[in-house]
Amino acid sequence: MRDPLAELLGALEPGGTFRYTYEDAVKLSGHSCPTVAGAYLMTAVALRALYPDGVGVRGEVEVAMGGPPDDGGTGPMAQVIALLTGAAPQTGFGGLMGKFRRKDLLTFDPALRGRVRFRRVDTGAAVEVTYSPASVPPAPEMSPLMVAVLGGRATAEEQRRFGALWQARVRDILTGDPARVVQVARAA
């Protein structure tokens, strides 16, 4: 991602880019799961659609999340999307002399019903993205293992197996064709 604010403040060489990885999203979230993977993929797909001939510009994309911030995975997904796009809620950076404002670029709109809208500030071009990991189901043994692990009854081997199966699903989501789990459409 290009980041004009980082360039201005000397944190990035002029014309340089920041490369955000899934590992960065994991560090922010404190864990790796299908929801974090989905937010990462949704953002990557949306940015490719909005910037087909170039690199995305951090801080110049508005994001509307399709639900309230405390509804299931909406808030955690918003954090990952904010990391990648620079869009921030009302607590974000207010800008410098009217420029580089990131505050209020991230909003929550329950009317979007699970979709996330990404809109370029400079052109107004927008896409709506949805994420559904159902095509990459968890292994059948995941549910009973989760109950045992969270209930404090799992053996060390069961805990290890649970973590391995969990991360195998995340890897499958991330390394497969994104179109299996992420749909993108132009928006008004």
GROMACS elastic network, one bead per residue, 0.5 to 0.9 nm:
[ bonds ]
;  ai    aj funct       b0    kb
    1    16     6  0.84782   500
    1    17     6  0.50965   500
    1    18     6  0.50924   500
    1    19     6  0.62327   500
    1    20     6  0.77430   500
    1    55     6  0.58477   500
    1    56     6  0.50952   500
    1    57     6  0.55716   500
    1    58     6  0.59450   500
    1    84     6  0.80610   500
    1    85     6  0.81148   500
    2     6     6  0.85900   500
    2     7     6  0.85720   500
    2    12     6  0.89225   500
    2    15     6  0.73023   500
    2    16     6  0.65240   500
    2    18     6  0.63873   500
    2    19     6  0.89900   500
    2    55     6  0.65540   500
    2    56     6  0.61537   500
    2    58     6  0.58991   500
    3     6     6  0.53489   500
    3     7     6  0.63364   500
    3     8     6  0.87939   500
    3    12     6  0.76850   500
    3    15     6  0.87990   500
    3    16     6  0.81044   500
    3    17     6  0.68157   500
    3    18     6  0.73821   500
    3    56     6  0.86840   500
    3    57     6  0.58055   500
    3    59     6  0.70191   500
    3    60     6  0.88727   500
    3    86     6  0.86893   500
    4     8     6  0.61252   500
    4     9     6  0.86531   500
    4    12     6  0.84756   500
    4    14     6  0.82213   500
    4    15     6  0.86250   500
    4    57     6  0.76315   500
    4    58     6  0.75860   500
    4    59     6  0.81000   500
    4   100     6  0.77704   500
    5     8     6  0.50652   500
    5     9     6  0.62265   500
    5    10     6  0.85528   500
    5    11     6  0.85035   500
    5    12     6  0.87144   500
    5    58     6  0.85756   500
    5    59     6  0.80264   500
    5    99     6  0.88067   500
    5   100     6  0.61163   500
    6     9     6  0.52173   500
    6    10     6  0.60625   500
    6    12     6  0.53186   500
    6    13     6  0.83111   500
    6    14     6  0.89747   500
    7    10     6  0.51428   500
    7    11     6  0.59016   500
    7    13     6  0.58219   500
    7    14     6  0.55073   500
    7    15     6  0.78096   500
    7    16     6  0.78528   500
    8    11     6  0.77376   500
    8    12     6  0.79859   500
    8    13     6  0.89110   500
    8    14     6  0.80983   500
    9    12     6  0.77704   500
   10    13     6  0.66999   500
   10    14     6  0.83584   500
   12    15     6  0.81346   500
   12    16     6  0.60984   500
   12    17     6  0.72194   500
   12    18     6  0.78382   500
   13    16     6  0.51168   500
   13    17     6  0.80340   500
   14    17     6  0.86745   500
   17    55     6  0.83537   500
   20    23     6  0.80737   500
   20    24     6  0.62139   500
   20    25     6  0.79749   500
   20    83     6  0.85454   500
   20    84     6  0.67056   500
   21    24     6  0.52510   500
   21    25     6  0.68584   500
   21    26     6  0.88965   500
   21    40     6  0.85368   500
   22    25     6  0.50514   500
   22    26     6  0.62804   500
   22    27     6  0.86982   500
   22    32     6  0.88397   500
   22    36     6  0.85237   500
   22    37     6  0.73456   500
   22    40     6  0.66598   500
   22    41     6  0.89321   500
   22   174     6  0.88419   500
   23    27     6  0.61645   500
   23    28     6  0.86222   500
   23    32     6  0.85340   500
   24    27     6  0.50923   500
   24    28     6  0.62838   500
   24    29     6  0.86436   500
   24    80     6  0.88814   500
   24    83     6  0.85985   500
   25    28     6  0.51138   500
   25    29     6  0.61122   500
   25    30     6  0.83292   500
   25    31     6  0.85691   500
   25    32     6  0.82266   500
   25    36     6  0.70334   500
   25    37     6  0.82897   500
   25    39     6  0.89049   500
   25    40     6  0.71888   500
   25    79     6  0.86578   500
   25    80     6  0.57302   500
   25    81     6  0.87968   500
   25    83     6  0.75037   500
   25    84     6  0.83013   500
   26    29     6  0.50390   500
   26    30     6  0.55814   500
   26    31     6  0.52117   500
   26    32     6  0.53880   500
   26    33     6  0.85392   500
   26    36     6  0.72332   500
   26    37     6  0.86844   500
   26    80     6  0.86065   500
   27    30     6  0.51349   500
   27    31     6  0.69929   500
   27    32     6  0.86651   500
   28    31     6  0.81360   500
   28    79     6  0.79003   500
   28    80     6  0.72578   500
   28    83     6  0.81235   500
   29    32     6  0.75034   500
   29    36     6  0.74775   500
   29    76     6  0.72759   500
   29    79     6  0.77871   500
   29    80     6  0.73987   500
   31    36     6  0.80665   500
   32    35     6  0.81622   500
   32    36     6  0.62026   500
   32    37     6  0.71786   500
   32   166     6  0.87357   500
   32   167     6  0.73261   500
   32   170     6  0.73816   500
   33    36     6  0.53867   500
   33    37     6  0.61838   500
   33    38     6  0.85194   500
   33   166     6  0.73177   500
   33   167     6  0.72309   500
   33   169     6  0.84351   500
   33   170     6  0.59735   500
   34    38     6  0.58923   500
   34    39     6  0.86256   500
   34   133     6  0.72285   500
   34   166     6  0.85800   500
   34   167     6  0.87705   500
   34   169     6  0.74807   500
   34   170     6  0.54032   500
   34   171     6  0.89901   500
   34   173     6  0.72938   500
   34   174     6  0.88749   500
   35    39     6  0.62440   500
   35    40     6  0.86097   500
   35    73     6  0.65863   500
   35    74     6  0.89717   500
   35    76     6  0.78844   500
   35    77     6  0.66728   500
   35   131     6  0.89688   500
   35   133     6  0.86268   500
   35   170     6  0.89392   500
   36    39     6  0.52102   500
   36    40     6  0.62571   500
   36    41     6  0.86711   500
   36    73     6  0.86842   500
   36    76     6  0.73448   500
   36    77     6  0.61774   500
   36    80     6  0.69386   500
   36   170     6  0.89328   500
   37    40     6  0.51214   500
   37    41     6  0.61405   500
   37    42     6  0.85062   500
   37    77     6  0.89640   500
   37   170     6  0.66157   500
   37   171     6  0.86137   500
   37   173     6  0.71514   500
   37   174     6  0.64584   500
   38    41     6  0.51038   500
   38    42     6  0.58804   500
   38    43     6  0.84546   500
   38    77     6  0.78046   500
   38   131     6  0.62583   500
   38   132     6  0.80605   500
   38   133     6  0.76949   500
   38   173     6  0.79025   500
   38   174     6  0.81487   500
   38   181     6  0.78378   500
   38   182     6  0.77444   500
   39    42     6  0.51250   500
   39    43     6  0.61747   500
   39    44     6  0.86220   500
   39    76     6  0.85317   500
   39    77     6  0.51295   500
   39    78     6  0.75727   500
   39    79     6  0.87950   500
   39    80     6  0.61892   500
   39    81     6  0.61766   500
   39   131     6  0.80765   500
   40    43     6  0.53859   500
   40    44     6  0.63113   500
   40    45     6  0.87724   500
   40    77     6  0.81979   500
   40    80     6  0.66173   500
   40    81     6  0.68351   500
   40    84     6  0.79594   500
   40   174     6  0.87931   500
   41    44     6  0.50348   500
   41    45     6  0.60691   500
   41    46     6  0.84423   500
   41   131     6  0.85927   500
   41   173     6  0.88761   500
   41   174     6  0.72631   500
   41   178     6  0.69845   500
   41   181     6  0.87169   500
   41   182     6  0.72727   500
   42    45     6  0.52496   500
   42    46     6  0.60412   500
   42    47     6  0.85451   500
   42    81     6  0.83693   500
   42   116     6  0.83288   500
   42   129     6  0.63612   500
   42   130     6  0.72590   500
   42   131     6  0.68630   500
   42   178     6  0.85828   500
   42   181     6  0.89362   500
   42   182     6  0.62177   500
   42   183     6  0.82539   500
   42   184     6  0.83866   500
   43    46     6  0.50717   500
   43    47     6  0.60100   500
   43    48     6  0.85132   500
   43    80     6  0.87268   500
   43    81     6  0.62312   500
   43    84     6  0.73304   500
   43    85     6  0.78539   500
   43   118     6  0.83637   500
   43   129     6  0.84384   500
   44    47     6  0.52725   500
   44    48     6  0.62131   500
   44    49     6  0.86880   500
   44    84     6  0.86607   500
   45    48     6  0.52169   500
   45    49     6  0.63009   500
   45    50     6  0.87304   500
   45   129     6  0.81053   500
   45   178     6  0.78158   500
   45   179     6  0.89964   500
   45   182     6  0.76743   500
   45   183     6  0.84970   500
   45   184     6  0.73787   500
   46    49     6  0.51074   500
   46    50     6  0.61495   500
   46    51     6  0.85153   500
   46   117     6  0.86309   500
   46   118     6  0.67110   500
   46   126     6  0.87338   500
   46   127     6  0.65665   500
   46   128     6  0.76975   500
   46   129     6  0.67989   500
   46   184     6  0.69756   500
   47    51     6  0.57938   500
   47    52     6  0.79514   500
   47    55     6  0.82179   500
   47    56     6  0.60619   500
   47    57     6  0.89730   500
   47    61     6  0.89752   500
   47    85     6  0.87364   500
   47   118     6  0.80953   500
   48    51     6  0.52426   500
   48    52     6  0.53297   500
   48    53     6  0.84180   500
   48    54     6  0.83554   500
   48    55     6  0.81791   500
   48    56     6  0.77587   500
   49    52     6  0.55438   500
   49   126     6  0.88149   500
   49   127     6  0.74568   500
   49   184     6  0.80998   500
   49   185     6  0.89127   500
   49   186     6  0.86178   500
   50    53     6  0.88789   500
   50    56     6  0.77570   500
   50   118     6  0.82322   500
   50   119     6  0.78454   500
   50   120     6  0.71088   500
   50   125     6  0.67563   500
   50   126     6  0.69653   500
   50   127     6  0.73025   500
   51    54     6  0.53714   500
   51    55     6  0.61857   500
   51    56     6  0.58117   500
   51    57     6  0.87380   500
   51   120     6  0.89712   500
   52    55     6  0.80491   500
   56    60     6  0.84537   500
   56    61     6  0.86190   500
   56    85     6  0.82467   500
   57    60     6  0.56909   500
   57    61     6  0.73339   500
   57    85     6  0.75127   500
   57    86     6  0.87577   500
   57   120     6  0.88391   500
   58    61     6  0.68530   500
   58    84     6  0.72578   500
   58    86     6  0.51174   500
   58    87     6  0.76876   500
   59    62     6  0.80738   500
   59    85     6  0.60357   500
   59    87     6  0.56682   500
   59    88     6  0.85046   500
   59   100     6  0.67931   500
   59   101     6  0.73296   500
   59   102     6  0.56827   500
   59   105     6  0.80363   500
   59   121     6  0.88687   500
   60    85     6  0.76675   500
   60    86     6  0.76414   500
   60    87     6  0.75778   500
   60   100     6  0.81518   500
   60   101     6  0.87103   500
   60   102     6  0.78706   500
   60   105     6  0.83283   500
   60   119     6  0.84844   500
   60   120     6  0.60967   500
   60   121     6  0.53199   500
   60   122     6  0.71127   500
   61    85     6  0.64037   500
   61    86     6  0.76138   500
   61    87     6  0.64077   500
   61   102     6  0.89341   500
   61   105     6  0.70595   500
   61   106     6  0.88091   500
   61   118     6  0.64209   500
   61   119     6  0.54464   500
   61   121     6  0.56104   500
   61   122     6  0.84640   500
   62    85     6  0.83784   500
   62    86     6  0.89768   500
   62    87     6  0.61149   500
   62    88     6  0.87212   500
   62   102     6  0.87497   500
   62   104     6  0.82491   500
   62   106     6  0.60474   500
   62   107     6  0.81732   500
   62   117     6  0.79310   500
   62   118     6  0.57027   500
   62   119     6  0.50341   500
   62   120     6  0.63470   500
   62   121     6  0.65544   500
   63    78     6  0.86865   500
   63    81     6  0.81882   500
   63    82     6  0.83508   500
   63    85     6  0.84577   500
   63    87     6  0.65782   500
   63    88     6  0.86145   500
   63   105     6  0.60735   500
   63   107     6  0.63598   500
   63   108     6  0.84119   500
   63   116     6  0.69636   500
   63   117     6  0.56004   500
   63   119     6  0.64813   500
   64    67     6  0.87789   500
   64    78     6  0.89915   500
   64   105     6  0.80529   500
   64   106     6  0.58564   500
   64   108     6  0.53925   500
   64   109     6  0.60888   500
   64   112     6  0.81326   500
   64   115     6  0.84687   500
   64   116     6  0.56856   500
   64   117     6  0.50790   500
   64   118     6  0.67071   500
   64   119     6  0.85992   500
   65    68     6  0.76443   500
   65    69     6  0.81239   500
   65    74     6  0.69804   500
   65    75     6  0.86122   500
   65    77     6  0.86655   500
   65    78     6  0.69591   500
   65   106     6  0.75436   500
   65   107     6  0.61843   500
   65   109     6  0.57833   500
   65   110     6  0.75035   500
   65   112     6  0.72855   500
   65   113     6  0.86734   500
   65   114     6  0.73354   500
   65   115     6  0.67285   500
   65   117     6  0.66886   500
   65   118     6  0.89304   500
   66    74     6  0.74919   500
   66   107     6  0.89824   500
   66   108     6  0.61831   500
   66   109     6  0.51455   500
   66   111     6  0.65586   500
   66   116     6  0.54307   500
   66   117     6  0.78681   500
   67    70     6  0.82763   500
   67    71     6  0.65000   500
   67    72     6  0.89824   500
   67    74     6  0.62957   500
   67    75     6  0.86926   500
   67   108     6  0.57751   500
   67   109     6  0.55013   500
   67   111     6  0.73103   500
   67   112     6  0.69642   500
   67   113     6  0.61797   500
   67   114     6  0.61254   500
   67   115     6  0.82717   500
   67   116     6  0.89134   500
   68    71     6  0.54437   500
   68    72     6  0.88628   500
   68    74     6  0.68233   500
   68    75     6  0.75738   500
   68   107     6  0.89935   500
   68   108     6  0.55229   500
   68   109     6  0.67585   500
   68   110     6  0.59655   500
   69    72     6  0.81863   500
   69    73     6  0.82699   500
   69    74     6  0.55196   500
   69    76     6  0.81593   500
   69    78     6  0.78146   500
   69   107     6  0.88909   500
   69   108     6  0.65642   500
   70    73     6  0.78347   500
   70    74     6  0.67640   500
   70    75     6  0.58080   500
   70    76     6  0.88367   500
   71    74     6  0.56752   500
   71    75     6  0.69734   500
   72    75     6  0.73464   500
   72    76     6  0.83118   500
   73    76     6  0.54029   500
   73    77     6  0.59301   500
   73    78     6  0.84519   500
   74    77     6  0.51961   500
   74    78     6  0.60633   500
   74    79     6  0.87960   500
   74   108     6  0.87412   500
   74   114     6  0.81679   500
   75    79     6  0.64212   500
   75    80     6  0.89939   500
   76    79     6  0.51881   500
   76    80     6  0.66930   500
   76    81     6  0.88310   500
   77    80     6  0.52845   500
   77    81     6  0.62174   500
   77    82     6  0.85314   500
   78    81     6  0.50082   500
   78    82     6  0.58978   500
   78    83     6  0.85384   500
   78    88     6  0.89484   500
   78   106     6  0.78751   500
   78   108     6  0.89909   500
   79    82     6  0.50492   500
   79    83     6  0.62730   500
   79    84     6  0.88256   500
   79    88     6  0.86900   500
   80    83     6  0.51365   500
   80    84     6  0.64587   500
   80    85     6  0.87402   500
   81    84     6  0.52145   500
   81    85     6  0.60095   500
   81    86     6  0.78932   500
   81    87     6  0.76340   500
   81   106     6  0.89847   500
   82    85     6  0.52638   500
   82    86     6  0.50906   500
   82    88     6  0.58680   500
   82    89     6  0.85999   500
   82   106     6  0.73226   500
   83    86     6  0.56621   500
   83    87     6  0.76555   500
   83    88     6  0.86435   500
   84    87     6  0.81728   500
   85    88     6  0.86431   500
   86   102     6  0.65270   500
   86   105     6  0.82805   500
   86   106     6  0.88365   500
   87    92     6  0.79339   500
   87   102     6  0.54163   500
   87   103     6  0.71038   500
   87   104     6  0.73739   500
   87   106     6  0.51188   500
   87   107     6  0.89125   500
   88    91     6  0.69291   500
   88    93     6  0.74260   500
   88   102     6  0.54183   500
   88   103     6  0.50732   500
   88   104     6  0.57386   500
   88   105     6  0.53549   500
   88   107     6  0.80529   500
   89    92     6  0.55498   500
   89    93     6  0.89982   500
   89   102     6  0.78851   500
   89   103     6  0.55234   500
   89   105     6  0.62260   500
   89   107     6  0.60953   500
   89   108     6  0.88591   500
   90    93     6  0.84971   500
   90    94     6  0.88244   500
   90   102     6  0.88135   500
   90   103     6  0.52403   500
   90   105     6  0.81994   500
   90   106     6  0.78772   500
   90   107     6  0.83659   500
   91    94     6  0.84657   500
   91   103     6  0.63293   500
   91   104     6  0.77853   500
   92    95     6  0.89882   500
   92   101     6  0.81404   500
   92   102     6  0.58058   500
   92   104     6  0.69408   500
   92   105     6  0.84861   500
   92   106     6  0.89343   500
   93    96     6  0.89056   500
   93   100     6  0.81496   500
   93   101     6  0.60276   500
   93   102     6  0.52881   500
   93   103     6  0.51450   500
   93   104     6  0.89221   500
   94    98     6  0.81861   500
   94    99     6  0.85695   500
   94   100     6  0.76645   500
   94   102     6  0.62250   500
   94   103     6  0.53153   500
   94   104     6  0.87221   500
   95    98     6  0.59017   500
   95    99     6  0.53098   500
   95   102     6  0.67829   500
   95   103     6  0.78176   500
   96    99     6  0.51826   500
   96   100     6  0.62671   500
   96   101     6  0.71916   500
   97   100     6  0.84957   500
   98   101     6  0.68896   500
  101   104     6  0.83385   500
  101   105     6  0.81889   500
  102   105     6  0.55934   500
  102   106     6  0.81874   500
  103   106     6  0.74654   500
  104   107     6  0.64169   500
  108   112     6  0.88104   500
  109   112     6  0.58650   500
  109   113     6  0.79590   500
  109   116     6  0.89227   500
  110   113     6  0.55156   500
  110   114     6  0.75777   500
  111   114     6  0.84876   500
  111   115     6  0.89900   500
  112   115     6  0.53021   500
  112   116     6  0.70365   500
  112   117     6  0.80195   500
  112   128     6  0.89264   500
  113   116     6  0.85904   500
  114   129     6  0.88892   500
  114   130     6  0.68122   500
  114   131     6  0.82278   500
  115   128     6  0.61848   500
  115   129     6  0.55708   500
  115   131     6  0.77374   500
  116   127     6  0.82337   500
  116   128     6  0.54258   500
  116   129     6  0.52252   500
  116   130     6  0.64929   500
  116   131     6  0.89811   500
  117   126     6  0.68275   500
  117   127     6  0.56777   500
  117   129     6  0.63834   500
  117   187     6  0.76443   500
  118   125     6  0.84262   500
  118   126     6  0.55177   500
  118   127     6  0.54644   500
  118   128     6  0.63444   500
  118   129     6  0.79412   500
  118   187     6  0.87734   500
  119   122     6  0.88951   500
  119   123     6  0.83398   500
  119   124     6  0.59257   500
  119   125     6  0.56363   500
  119   127     6  0.65736   500
  119   128     6  0.87539   500
  119   187     6  0.86162   500
  120   123     6  0.57179   500
  120   124     6  0.51124   500
  120   125     6  0.54746   500
  120   126     6  0.63488   500
  121   124     6  0.55603   500
  121   125     6  0.79757   500
  122   125     6  0.82653   500
  123   126     6  0.87674   500
  124   188     6  0.87447   500
  125   186     6  0.80580   500
  125   187     6  0.77271   500
  125   188     6  0.78163   500
  126   185     6  0.86838   500
  126   186     6  0.60184   500
  126   187     6  0.51112   500
  126   188     6  0.65059   500
  127   184     6  0.65437   500
  127   185     6  0.54545   500
  127   188     6  0.79326   500
  128   183     6  0.82510   500
  128   184     6  0.57331   500
  128   185     6  0.54064   500
  128   186     6  0.62788   500
  128   187     6  0.58449   500
  129   182     6  0.67768   500
  129   183     6  0.55656   500
  129   185     6  0.65498   500
  129   186     6  0.88623   500
  130   181     6  0.81024   500
  130   182     6  0.56321   500
  130   183     6  0.52728   500
  130   184     6  0.66341   500
  130   185     6  0.89526   500
  131   181     6  0.54973   500
  131   183     6  0.65889   500
  132   135     6  0.73525   500
  132   136     6  0.88488   500
  132   180     6  0.81616   500
  132   182     6  0.65114   500
  132   183     6  0.84538   500
  133   136     6  0.54750   500
  133   137     6  0.70563   500
  133   173     6  0.72846   500
  133   180     6  0.78527   500
  133   181     6  0.51812   500
  133   182     6  0.81903   500
  134   137     6  0.54563   500
  134   138     6  0.86850   500
  134   180     6  0.89915   500
  134   181     6  0.75150   500
  135   173     6  0.89676   500
  135   180     6  0.65314   500
  135   181     6  0.67350   500
  136   169     6  0.69762   500
  136   170     6  0.88907   500
  136   172     6  0.72394   500
  136   173     6  0.65719   500
  136   180     6  0.81960   500
  136   181     6  0.79244   500
  137   140     6  0.84861   500
  137   169     6  0.75409   500
  138   141     6  0.81644   500
  138   142     6  0.64022   500
  138   143     6  0.83911   500
  138   165     6  0.77936   500
  138   166     6  0.75302   500
  138   168     6  0.89484   500
  138   169     6  0.62798   500
  139   142     6  0.54835   500
  139   143     6  0.82746   500
  139   165     6  0.68988   500
  139   166     6  0.84358   500
  139   169     6  0.79289   500
  140   143     6  0.68481   500
  140   144     6  0.84082   500
  141   144     6  0.58613   500
  141   145     6  0.62154   500
  141   146     6  0.86460   500
  141   162     6  0.84253   500
  141   165     6  0.86983   500
  142   145     6  0.51441   500
  142   146     6  0.59476   500
  142   147     6  0.86538   500
  142   161     6  0.89246   500
  142   162     6  0.64267   500
  142   165     6  0.70409   500
  142   166     6  0.75893   500
  143   146     6  0.51315   500
  143   147     6  0.63595   500
  143   148     6  0.87510   500
  144   147     6  0.51243   500
  144   148     6  0.62607   500
  144   149     6  0.86214   500
  145   148     6  0.50641   500
  145   149     6  0.60036   500
  145   150     6  0.84675   500
  145   154     6  0.73583   500
  145   158     6  0.66962   500
  145   159     6  0.75878   500
  145   161     6  0.81522   500
  145   162     6  0.59704   500
  146   149     6  0.50764   500
  146   150     6  0.59044   500
  146   151     6  0.80982   500
  146   154     6  0.87255   500
  146   159     6  0.85031   500
  146   162     6  0.68212   500
  147   150     6  0.53767   500
  147   151     6  0.57442   500
  147   152     6  0.84691   500
  147   153     6  0.83763   500
  147   154     6  0.84914   500
  148   151     6  0.50589   500
  148   152     6  0.61578   500
  148   155     6  0.84942   500
  148   158     6  0.81542   500
  148   159     6  0.84519   500
  149   152     6  0.52970   500
  149   153     6  0.60603   500
  149   155     6  0.80380   500
  149   158     6  0.74684   500
  149   159     6  0.60268   500
  149   162     6  0.78540   500
  150   153     6  0.77046   500
  150   154     6  0.81012   500
  151   154     6  0.76163   500
  152   155     6  0.86509   500
  154   157     6  0.78246   500
  154   158     6  0.55281   500
  154   159     6  0.60837   500
  155   158     6  0.50487   500
  155   159     6  0.62379   500
  155   160     6  0.86111   500
  156   159     6  0.51111   500
  156   160     6  0.62203   500
  156   161     6  0.86039   500
  157   160     6  0.50389   500
  157   161     6  0.60619   500
  157   162     6  0.85375   500
  158   162     6  0.60226   500
  158   163     6  0.86162   500
  159   162     6  0.51163   500
  159   163     6  0.63204   500
  159   164     6  0.86431   500
  160   163     6  0.52603   500
  160   164     6  0.61668   500
  160   165     6  0.86680   500
  161   164     6  0.50529   500
  161   165     6  0.60992   500
  161   166     6  0.84694   500
  162   165     6  0.52524   500
  162   166     6  0.60698   500
  162   167     6  0.86489   500
  163   166     6  0.50434   500
  163   167     6  0.61605   500
  163   168     6  0.84778   500
  164   167     6  0.53004   500
  164   168     6  0.60401   500
  164   169     6  0.87533   500
  165   169     6  0.63803   500
  165   170     6  0.87754   500
  166   169     6  0.54362   500
  166   170     6  0.65296   500
  166   171     6  0.88415   500
  167   171     6  0.60252   500
  167   172     6  0.84680   500
  168   171     6  0.50796   500
  168   172     6  0.61552   500
  168   173     6  0.86836   500
  169   172     6  0.50277   500
  169   173     6  0.62518   500
  169   174     6  0.86801   500
  170   173     6  0.51091   500
  170   174     6  0.62267   500
  170   175     6  0.86059   500
  171   174     6  0.50837   500
  171   175     6  0.58937   500
  171   176     6  0.82195   500
  172   175     6  0.53247   500
  172   176     6  0.57396   500
  173   176     6  0.57261   500
  173   177     6  0.80909   500
  173   178     6  0.75291   500
  173   180     6  0.83456   500
  173   181     6  0.73870   500
  174   177     6  0.80503   500
  174   178     6  0.73144   500
  175   178     6  0.78509   500
  176   179     6  0.84862   500
  176   180     6  0.75199   500
  176   181     6  0.89823   500
  177   180     6  0.58148   500
  177   181     6  0.79915   500
  178   181     6  0.56964   500
  178   182     6  0.56939   500
  178   183     6  0.83027   500
  179   182     6  0.50632   500
  179   183     6  0.60752   500
  179   184     6  0.85850   500
  180   183     6  0.79884   500
